[in-house]
Amino acid sequence: MYKCPSGAGVLIPAMQAHLTHQHCWNSLPSPSVREAASMYSTAVAIFLVILVAALQSSEPPESLFPYHIPLDPDGILELSWNISYVQKIIHFQLQVQGLRAGVLFGMSDRGEMENADLIMLWTDGNRSYFADAWSDQKGQIHLDAQQDYQLLQVQRTSDGLSLLFKRPFVTCDPKDYLIEDDTVHLVYGILEEPFQSLEAINTSGLHTGLQRVQLLKSEVPTPAMPADVQTMEIRAPDVLIPDNETTYWCYVTELPPGFSRHHIIMYEAVITEGNEALVHHMEVFQCAAKFKSFPHFNGPCDSKMKPDRLNYCRHVLAAWALGAKAFYYPEEAGVAFGGLGSSRYLRLEVHYHNPRNIQGRRDSSGIRLYYTATLRQFNAGIMELGLVYTPVMAIPPQETAFVLTGYCTDKCTMLALPPSGIRIFASQLHTHLTGRKVITVLARDGQERKVVNRDNHYSPHFQEIRMLKEVVSVFPGDVLITSCTYNTEDKKLATVGGFGILEEMCVNYVHYYPQTELELCKSAVNDGYLQKYFHQVNSFNNEEVCTCPQASVTEQFTSVPWNSYNRDMLKALYRFAPISMHCNKTSAVRFQGEWNLQPLPEITSTLKDPTPNCPTGRAVSRTNPTTVSISWGRG
Amino acid sequence: MYKCPSGAGVLIPAMQAHLTHQHCWNSLPSPSVREAASMYSTAVAIFLVILVAALQSSEPPESLFPYHIPLDPDGILELSWNISYVQKIIHFQLQVQGLRAGVLFGMSDRGEMENADLIMLWTDGNRSYFADAWSDQKGQIHLDAQQDYQLLQVQRTSDGLSLLFKRPFVTCDPKDYLIEDDTVHLVYGILEEPFQSLEAINTSGLHTGLQRVQLLKSEVPTPAMPADVQTMEIRAPDVLIPDNETTYWCYVTELPPGFSRHHIIMYEAVITEGNEALVHHMEVFQCAAKFKSFPHFNGPCDSKMKPDRLNYCRHVLAAWALGAKAFYYPEEAGVAFGGLGSSRYLRLEVHYHNPRNIQGRRDSSGIRLYYTATLRQFNAGIMELGLVYTPVMAIPPQETAFVLTGYCTDKCTMLALPPSGIRIFASQLHTHLTGRKVITVLARDGQERKVVNRDNHYSPHFQEIRMLKEVVSVFPGDVLITSCTYNTEDKKLATVGGFGILEEMCVNYVHYYPQTELELCKSAVNDGYLQKYFHQVNSFNNEEVCTCPQASVTEQFTSVPWNSYNRDMLKALYRFAPISMHCNKTSAVRFQGEWNLQPLPEITSTLKDPTPNCPTGRAVSRTNPTTVSISWGRG
């Protein structure tokens, strides 16, 4: 057999059809039993053998992989990727430092190591293998019958290894994760010792972890920056990162006196080198104009020393989360800041995620604003959709997927939106700790028309402003329906709506232009109907939910005995009862009109979940791990 | 090109791999675009061309096709079939009298011509074609991308045409009907004129119809008849079939005086020749022993002349429905009849289905009982599972799939079944007109274990006793859960449980041995809890459902305003509220114990719907209609 020359890493062409004369075919472990082809089909067995050993590192240029993320807090694993929307394929580059005996990488529903879709690179001490694999509900690894991750390159680098592989968004393999444009929970694991076979590996015995990211980012072309663009950095002042797992750091700064009205047209994160894995997300808030000044606080946001007035610094100017790139406003719009009628005070909030309790690390990360004095045609605005922050919207305990829905009704959009409508170009979904999914749908004439934004793998620990792939126009009379799905399996009592971290929210902050007076378009169940519900709970169960005027709604929910009937009745109530609307100019000022006891919008046709178009004509591919030649041990 | 000899019909072997040297390949219409094969697959394009013209009829022997059914009331179309459980394939023979320009045959969810899975035989006036096709929601016909019906033979017969084709139970084609062992709604249509293409055909313009049948019958080996077997025919006495669409004919007869105790061990239908398409189903009932005699009535069952006492002739001895074969009892069991303590009086009920209002037809159809004086080891019995006939179980109007569930609890089976259990070998599902699905599941230790019988395409117009493919053993402590799904889209008021044809039932008559005292194991929601529901409806909706003692439950249901909340609450009630059990020896005598306010059985794990195991590795088959050579016009 012809022997492959050792040498520099070889890029393997994507099309297998072109492989024959460029690659080394190696003898393989005992061939697997070929599956019987159906009467109408022929099975085709193709498998790849790759023998690539390189002692030299040759980083691909930055442009090949526009997106990067560290996978672990120690920076051992780093993922880069690019997206081909035409081919519906992602190319991944996984860089591993100080590789021992293998690595696994993949995706799972919410970051668990069980039921994960994985690639495995491992050695049995003698030979090395690469395979598309999956873990079962016990964490046991199995070879995938359909090999959809395709290895393109294995390369030794100066400090470890670099793997290049690709995968279609949709593989039609039930063992594979369906890559959509929402949050993806990436998982990784490090193998410390050789394994005789894939089946001998269980994820529970490995050093593992997860990282959240939006893999399929919107790739709308970035508008050009004007000549007069200026920048301003809102950065933490050399903060000593606390050695706690979670710190929210608050820092108040201010715009220069007399700073006139400008448009923010772009912003990006500035991360202190070395802290890439510690800085989880950051937001810049503008303080309320009604206060002349704000104290210059600099410390943890939950500090008892934090002045109460900082609660009035809540208007989002910019937000970044791990993995996010620069945020560009559409070329016809910008966010107004500075000038009369707006506060000069800004609050920076940095979330440090330090699970290894690293000590002594200093940080000056922050956000760089790009702004211009040449105001663009439109002011961009932010509108809050979803639920009012009120305890009347509650989730019973022990629910795995309880849905609450908030409405922005036709009556409100009719009053508040201009005849030419508004254009939503970005969205930030928000819940507290029990939130698992969020979706906003646009309905017109009683029919659901379009998903504004959806995250079926939403995590409250990963909230970023996302550019929409397609701008959504909303006209007077349209309805916006925002639903959040919660998991309260670990709760003993009901979780009510509210501001507290142990209370819940269901919000979609939509970014749009032209800015209107409408800041808030949210709903909650009518309180009178909720009181009827508590009466029913009492009459049906002979229980004593206090329905006296002194009892708060939270207390009432706390005393509900959560049997199936009371749960079902609450769901039925939220599906049926009239709502109270908040159709507000600012959080305190409503548009004129009657907003209590509003009927629920009637929806006669709903959007169907998009089902991937899986061909019936897929051949059974013979599945064996790919043999890879690597010299193991520290590089 | 080699020309096919004309002559007698040629049976085409089932395996395409053996076809090459036996068949004529014809030039075809323009080839369709071949679908791109995936990277791992090769597309295989195989198609059949069949040129068979025969002037002679050559019926295959009876044994080839054990099952027969007329499709239309005029007897123009007749279907025969056999089943290979090993290959999971059905062979169909469709015989058509006086063929004009084509025929379609197929299956759909409930007998509608839209969204049907079809075969089409049609001519464009010049050539003739056969194809696997489907109709969309508007009845428009389309060629199926995956051709799963395979034509084996086309043959001219003396009076028309005979088609032989086969199809797997499961095709994994979303356009195909999944053939399961429940009721199948067969559809047919007759083409009166040529069509230029398949796409030019819409089912709405054709003469069409439906026929219900169980295609996948149980094929348990038939026990041998003993030497002393005797027969007795219970037949209609030369009845003049009324020219109404629906007639239930009642005829009372009696066993000879002094007829001693025997075991019925088999029965079969005896159909008057020519009436095969008119006799829809027949049942033989034994009258109650408590009356010495019954009037010899002979007339329509809904006649005002029918004596009331005939309502006491309800104990089923034998039941047959269209398409059913002989019913054999297991060799260790038989149904006792005759002798002391049982009535000599029998009632035959024949359902005549005469939609063409045919006049002057006479009929002496009935059932032939095979019985023996050598009693078998066990008496076979019938037990009623499901819901008590009471208005407390109700279905709101305008529901498309409302589920009611009846329980046979562990407490009842503990008391009533012998330690060695009982063996259920057959089952007859029963609802009134709004029933659409019925299922009985066996649960043990809180876990669903086995489906006793299921019909997802249940029709109240097609109730037959079905042999189970596998005998189900039920032991003391087991729970039997029977659920019925109803469609009340055409109702304005609630449909309550009861005996009336416009009221509803949910029953599974299970046939089992050894016979026990338990005749009835059924449940209904506790009435006190239902009254709480009506109270809640009143308090929540400020409506006036009469909850005074004078109002009947039916009246109360009639006055419920059916908004979504009241619907959801009723569902929640039925899921939650305690039940009243009927654990009865006969319909009036209960087993000893407390049967009111029983808790609902707790089920911690449910059976999953069986998903057909569809291979991912199916090749794309090239799809063109098969060209067939036939001389059209009346034979």
Interface residues (C-beta under 8 A of the other chain):
Chain A: M15 Q16 A17 E35 A37 S38 M39 Y40 S41 T42 A43 V44 I46 A145 Q146 Q147 C172 D173 K532 H535 Q536 S539 F540 N563 S564 Y565 D568 M569 K571 A572 L573 R575 F576 A577 P615 T616 G617 R618 A619 V620 S621
Chain B: M15 Q16 A17 E35 A37 S38 M39 Y40 S41 T42 A43 V44 I46 A145 Q146 C172 D173 K532 H535 Q536 S539 F540 N563 S564 Y565 D568 M569 K571 A572 L573 R575 F576 A577 P615 T616 G617 R618 A619 V620 S621
